[in-house]
Amino acid sequence: MTEQLPKEMLQPITQLEALIRATPEAERAQLQGDLHRLCERLEREGYAIPDRLRELDAMLTDGQVESQFDNLPV
């Protein structure tokens, strides 16, 4: 069973989310690792990961994968 996030976790999550959204797309990959680790920590500790964080993590991960393929010769 997953638990709701405690209030003390909400502020760091909100801050990281705002930082990612305020960062230019080209530089967001640097923050993806922080977000992914945060999601893993929440899951490991039994908390429900908010959908918006899962979606943001997936978006950043997809962006990194796509950027790797952009440099492949055809």
NORFENZI-V18352 format. One record per residue. N is the residue number from 1. RES is the residue in one small letter. PHI is phi in whole degrees, 0 to 359 (NA if undefined). Layout:
BEGIN
n=<N N>
res=<RES RES>
phi=<PHI PHI>
END
This chain:
BEGIN
n=<1 2 3 4 5 6 7 8 9 10 11 12 13 14 15 16 17 18 19 20 21 22 23 24 25 26 27 28 29 30 31 32 33 34 35 36 37 38 39 40 41 42 43 44 45 46 47 48 49 50 51 52 53 54 55 56 57 58 59 60 61 62 63 64 65 66 67 68 69 70 71 72 73 74>
res=<m t e q l p k e m l q p i t q l e a l i r a t p e a e r a q l q g d l h r l c e r l e r e g y a i p d r l r e l d a m l t d g q v e s q f d n l p v>
phi=<NA 262 259 289 295 287 302 291 271 294 295 298 294 298 295 295 299 295 297 298 292 275 277 303 308 297 254 294 302 296 266 299 299 298 294 296 297 297 297 297 297 300 295 299 274 88 267 285 274 302 305 297 287 300 294 295 298 296 298 292 295 300 298 292 297 298 294 292 283 297 264 278 289 263>
END
